[in-house]
């Protein structure tokens, strides 16, 4: 784990992962920091995960477009400049709004998000999603779906 400061320039970024309709670029992985992981995520209108929960905190900062968030049954359309914090254990979902969107995601200590994104990119091919396989793969990293 890195214990020193570091800088990630645009040319230094890892290859973008394709995670069931969302493009995920890892900026800070579990190998880089023991306390948080950071990704840049983007997607087309309507893309995004169904209601789910996990055992780590997660915050999103919308950088472009709009993203619709649902947390504990309450839905809000969030324009660029909005921060959404989701506490561990909260059932939540999001979908990109009209024209798509982009956001930074920061996950807290104990997060397995980057490991899960990598596994989903590796095991779920583009095209119509295999929901049963997605649920199984994500479940291996502590994600529970509420579908």
HELIX and SHEET records of a PDB file:
HELIX    1   1 UNK A   10  UNK A   12  5                                   3    
HELIX    2   2 UNK A  113  UNK A  123  1                                  11    
HELIX    3   3 UNK A  131  UNK A  139  1                                   9    
SHEET    1   A 6 UNK A  17  UNK A  19  0                                        
SHEET    2   A 6 UNK A  22  UNK A  28 -1                                        
SHEET    3   A 6 UNK A  37  UNK A  43 -1                                        
SHEET    4   A 6 UNK A  92  UNK A 107 -1                                        
SHEET    5   A 6 UNK A  58  UNK A  71 -1                                        
SHEET    6   A 6 UNK A  74  UNK A  79 -1                                        
SHEET    1   B 6 UNK A  17  UNK A  19  0                                        
SHEET    2   B 6 UNK A  22  UNK A  28 -1                                        
SHEET    3   B 6 UNK A  37  UNK A  43 -1                                        
SHEET    4   B 6 UNK A  92  UNK A 107 -1                                        
SHEET    5   B 6 UNK A  58  UNK A  71 -1                                        
SHEET    6   B 6 UNK A  83  UNK A  86 -1                                        
SHEET    1   C 2 UNK A  52  UNK A  53  0                                        
SHEET    2   C 2 UNK A 144  UNK A 145 -1                                        
END                                                                             
